[in-house]
């Protein structure tokens, strides 16, 4: 897998144009000040109460370079899957803009010709149990009018199945005849059918056994190298994130609280929430060591805490954390966090990013 060393600040920059051969990779996906909210009804059958607004994503910005794997990690309910569905065109942003290859995506645009495809979390639910694999993989080809019918697509389907490590004869089987890992390979083949340049991977290995997870992750890395794919990968598993990612955004209650290269974040985590996630990873070399649990629970997105949203769970929270939203600090040129009290391991040249250059 290509390990990129490019990163952008937590704030947005203008989308770039395609780079010439030999230059640095261009920005393939750009997200600027993304907000996504939902109206939630609270009334019962015979009562009416005012609807509440749930802020699932609260003003995040990031970019994804061509050929890299950018990951979002965080607990369930932090908003990472909501971001993935917005990039896929399944959710319309409440505020903000999304650019793909320099072109602004219209809210709710789901055209399969955009060069964006998605691999879903559950391989048991994402495949139609009434369809043979042949029809499942041919469906996106038919939607793009690349083939007239399923039989005309058999040559392409056979090549796709071989590409993901399955046999050509598997196209005539139904999904229930495969294991979980094989079903996810079928999902990957379906996503690759339209030759996308950007793949959204919504926890594609979380429903699989650990040994099968490694096989699927290695397959995805091989496909990225051979096809030049760009991945937007989301997970709650820090071990998977460390294996697959080039850059990581740590998400908490709708905000990206830390952003940087994966090796730097794991070597020198700056945000207390990131350190909490990393401390919870089982350590093979010290199996008997007591792991640090993630203390507390994430607050409701219907009524997020004032100031820093993490302060109710943070061991180093002070009064300013409870009252004022945290600024963005630069741990290094490529590594940034949102915190009032940067980690004690921060470099002496720590810079605070002011409002003018945020």
N, C-alpha and C positions, 0 to 999 in steps of 0.2 A: 504494500500500500504506500502511496506517495505521502510522505510526511511534510506538510506545508508549514512554513514558519511565518505566515502572514496573518495579521489580526487587525481588526478595526476597533475603535473605541466603543464603549457602550452606547454612544450616540451615533446617529446616522451620518453618512456621507453621501454625496451625489453618486448615482449609479455610473459605473465606468463602461466604456465601450470595449468591444472584443479586442484583446491584445494581439499583436502580431506574433508570428512564430518566433520563439526564442525569448520573448519577453515574459514578465511575471504573469501568472494566471489572472484573468480578469474576474470581476465580480459577477457571478451568475445569478445570485438571488440577493435582493436587498430589501430589508424591512425597515421602515422609518416610522417611529413613534406609533406603534401599533397598539390600539385599544380594542378590546372585544368585550361586550357586555350583553347580558340576557335579562329579559324581564321575567320575574318569578312570581307566580300567583300564590297568595297565602290564604285565600279564603276557602271555606269548606263548601259543602253541598248547599247549605241554606244560609250561609253568611258571605258577605262581601267585604273584603279588606283591600286597601290600596296595594297595588303591585310593587314589589321591591326590585331593584336593579342589582344584578350580580356582576361585579367587575372581574371577569375571568382573567383578562390580560390588561395590565395597567401601564401602557406607554413603554414598550420595549423596542429596541433598535439593534440590528445586527446585520452582517453580510456573510455570504458563503462564497468562497472562491471556487473557481472551476477545478474539478478533480480532487477536492478535499472532502473530508467527512467532518461536518459540524454537528455537534451533539448538544441537546438540551437534557439536563438531568435534574431530578427533584422528586419529592414525594408525590403520591397520588393526590390530585386536586390542586396542584400548583399552577396548572394552565398549559403545560407543555403539549398535550394532545390537542388542545384548542388552537394553539399556534399551528400545529401540523395541518389541521383541517382548514385553517385559513389559507395556508400556502397552497393547499390542494384545490381551493375554490369552493369547499363545502360550507364554509362560514364566511359571511361578509364582514369586513372590519367595521367597527363602530366609528373609528377614527384612525387616521394614518394611511400609509401607502405601502404597497408591495410591488417590487419590480422583478421581473424575470428576464434576464439577458437585456437589461436596459429598457424594457417595455413595461409600462404600468399595467398591472392586471386589474380588470374590471371586477367589482365586488360580485362574488358568487359565480364567477366564470369557471365553468367546469369542462370546457372543450378538451377532448382528448388530444388535440393537435398542439397543445401548448408545450409539449416536451417535458411535462411533469406527470409522474405516476406515483402511486402509493402502495406500499406493502403493509398490510394490516396486521394487528397484533395476534388475532386468533385464527389459525389456519383451519380450524374446524367450522368456524362460522362464516369466513370470508369466501368460501367456495360453495357454489350451488350444488347441493347433494343430488339433484335430479339430472344434472348435466354430466356428460363424459368430459374428460380432461380436454379432448380435442375441441369441443365447443367452448369450454371455459377460456382457453387460450386464444381461440379464434375470434371471440367476441370483440375485443378492442380493435382487431384488424378490420372487422366488418364495419364497426362504427366509424372508422377512418376511411372507409371505402377502398381499402387496399386489396381486398379480395371480394369476389362476388358471393361466395358461399364457403361453408366450413371445409368441404372437400378440397377446394382450390388452395386452401391454406395449409394442407397437410405437410408439404415440404418445409415450410417455415416453422410449423409446430414441432416437427421432428428435430429440426436444428436447435430450437429453443430448449427442448427437453434434454437433448444431449449436452447442451451448454450448462445446464444446472445439475448434471450428474444423474439424469434419469434415462430410461430406455425409450426408444421410439415407440415400442408396443404399448407403453403406458398411456398413450393418448386415447386408447379405447376403453380405459377403465373409469370407474366412478371414484369420487373422492374417498368414500368409506373403505376402499381397498388399499389405502396408503396409511403409513404411520404419520405422526405429527410433523416430523422433520421433512418427510417426503411431500406432504401437503404444502409446507412452507416453500419448498423448492418449486412447486407448481405455481404458487402465488408469485414468486420471483420471476418465473418464466412468463407469466401473464403480464407482469409489469414491464418486462423487457420487450414485449411483442411490438410495441409502437416506437421502439428505439428512442426512449427519452434521454435527456441529458441530466435530469434532476430527479432523484428518487427520494421520496419521503418514507422513512422507515419508522412506523409507530410501534415501538417495542416488539420487533418481529421475532424475538427469541424468548420472551418472557413466559410463554405458554409451553415451552419445550423443556425436556430433560437437559441437565447440565452438559452431558457428553454430546447431545445433539445440537445444543446451542453453539458449541465450539465448531462443529462441522458447518453449520449455516453461516456463522461469522466468517470462517475461512473462505467459504464459497463467495460471500459478498466481497471480501477483500480481493480475491482473484478476479472477479468480474469487474471490479473497479479498475484494477490494473490493466486488464485486457481491453475494456471498452471505454475507458476514460470517464467513468460515471462520477457524479457528484452526489453525496449522500447528506440528507438531513435526518439525523438519527436521534430518536428520543428514547429514554430509558430511566428507570429508577435504580438501576443496578450499576454501582460505581466500578465494579470489576469489568463489566462489559464495556463501559465507557472508556476505561483505560486501554482496553484491547483494540477498539475499533476507531477511536477518534483522533483527529488532528487538532481540533480546537473544541473547547467546551464552554457552554453557558450554563451556570448553575442557577436554577429558577426557584423562586420562593414566593408564593401567594401573588402570582401574576407579574412579578418583576424578575429581571436577570440581575442577581446580586453579585456575581463574579463571572468574569469572562477572560479567557486567555488560552494559550497553548496547553495541551493536555499534560505534557511532561512537567511544565512549570507549575501548573495548578496542583498536581499530585505531589510534587517535590516541596512546594512552598504555598500551601493554601492560605489565602488571606482572610477570607470571611469565616466567622465562627460556624455558620451553617455548613459550609464546605468541609471544614475540619470535622464536624460532627458526622457527616456522611462518610468521609474517608475512614474515620476511626471505627465505624461499624462494619468495615470489610473484614471478613474472616482472614486470619493470617496463617498460612500453611506451616511456616517455620516455627510458629508459636501456638499450636493448637489448644494448649491448656490455658492460655492467657485469657482473662476475662475481657470481653469486648465492651467498649463504651456504647451504651444504647443512645438512641436519639431521644432526648428528653422532651416531654410535653407533646402537644398536638398542634397541628396547624390551625390557626383561627379561621372562622368562617369568612368566605369572600363576600358575604352579604354585609358584614360589618368589620372590615379590616381594622387593626389597631392604628392608633395615631402614631405619627413619627415613623420610626423604623418598624416595619411589620414584624420583624423577627424579635423585637425586644422582649416579648413575654417569655421567650424560651432561651434567651441569650444570657450566658453566665457573666458577661462583662457589661451588661446594659447599665446606663446611667440616666439621669433625668433628661439630658438632651436627646437621648435615643427615644424616649417616650413622647417627646414634644415636637421634634423637628425631623423631617425626612433626611436621610443621610446623603452626603455629597459623594461624588465619584472620586476615588483615589487611584493613582497609578502606582501599582506595586513595581512595575517595570514598564518598559516601552510597549510591551505586548500584553500586559497583564493588569486588569483593573477590577476594582471591587466597589460596592456601595456600602460604606460603613463609616460611622463616626470614630471608631477606634481601630485603625488598621492593625494587623497582626504585629506582635512584637518582633517577629522575624523579618519584617519589611526592611528593604534596603535603606541606608541613611539618606539617599537622595530622593526620598518619597516626595511625590508632588501631589498637590490637591488640584483637581481639574475644576476651574471656576466656571461660572455661568457663561462667560464669554466664549470659552472653547469647549464646552460640553457637547 
